[in-house]
């Protein structure tokens, strides 16, 4: 080293005392090519000072000191390693800038900028600063994208929370008379869980908006609970009224159970049953208990009526046998040969029929029906006989027959004339007209 060269270099105080300088250990896991490229930016003078060569606007400067006795490569190794460490951090941030939050990226970028303020390193510091500056632009671009994404996520979160609130309000505004309370309660619990999940895991919305939505949610739940309490309170009151009304009906049924006015009392029980149905329902347990009492009260009466009717039916069995004999006599009058005689005999049978009395209830319809049928046959025979001997009808029939016979004779003459003239159209008309009048005359004579 010549004297002129030595005098040309600036004399910069060494920051560390020579006695404390130590030989740097070899850089572990350092790419040899990267280390060699970085080492080109440094030199070591004869006094053990490590210099960073001039790059860009920065002048050459001392970055440290190295103990005498080592090689130049050993002297540069520590500072090259420091440079490669910073470079690795820049590379890592470049790879992660699109994946981490802008805030985290800015924090890392600030740390890099701080480490590049007159760093005690050997390498292309100017290039690192350019890459860091480029990162600043990328981070701000990413921050703008994230801001848009956050606004979209916030809008989606707001829409989701609003939809949850609207569902809660819809449930709260249901008609209480048509609400399935247990299902609706479960739906509200599910919506509350959805709200909590969105609050914990979804995008944050501004506090005033969230508070306003929660107020609507809470108000709707309160309204639902109020309607639910009112509904069940009204239902309980209604059940009490129903129970009271049915107990009154049971008392009336029990008061009637010893009556022997069978027909009237049975009608009263039917009325009580109609009123029971109109009384409505209470709880299942109370309804079953009250119905058992009501049915038991009725059963006493109807069992007594059944026993009474059974006794009557046994008593009326003999009457049935007598009426069956009379029916056989009446049926022998058919077919009718002499209407007057048949009427007289049936009148005698009817008088004896009435004097016999009642038959078992199960046989009333069939016995009375057979007798009514015989009466109808005799009545029809009497009407037919009267129709045939009615002087007015005979006179009407005779006059009509004469008119038809005269018209038929005229048509026969007209038909013969049309046949002689060969007029087929007229022949057909007269034949149809003649046939119709002849059938009409036949019907008049038969009546």
Secondary structure, DSSP 4 states (H G I P E B T S, - for coil): --HHHHHHS-----SS-GGG--PPPPPTT--HHHHHHHHTTEEE-TTSEEEEPPBTTBPPEEEEE--TTS-HHHHHHHHHHHHHHHHHHHHHHHHHTTTS-HHHHHHHHHHHHHHTSS-S--S-HHHHHHHHHHHHHHHHHHHHHHHHHHHHHHHHHHHHHHHHHHHHHHHHTS-GGG--HHHHHHHHHHHHHHHHHHHHHS----HHHHHHHHHHHHHHHHHHHHHHHHHHHHHHHHHHHHHHHHHHHHHHHHHHTT---HHHHHHHHHHHHHHHHHT----HHHHHHHHHHHHHHHHHHHHHHHHHHHHHHHHTHHHHHHHHHHHHHHHTTPSPS-HHHHHHHHHHHHHHHHHH----HHHHHHHHHHHHHHHHHHHHHHHHHHHHH-HHHHHHHHHHHHHHHHHHHHHHHHHHHHHHHT-HHHHHHHHHHHHHHHHHHHHHHH-
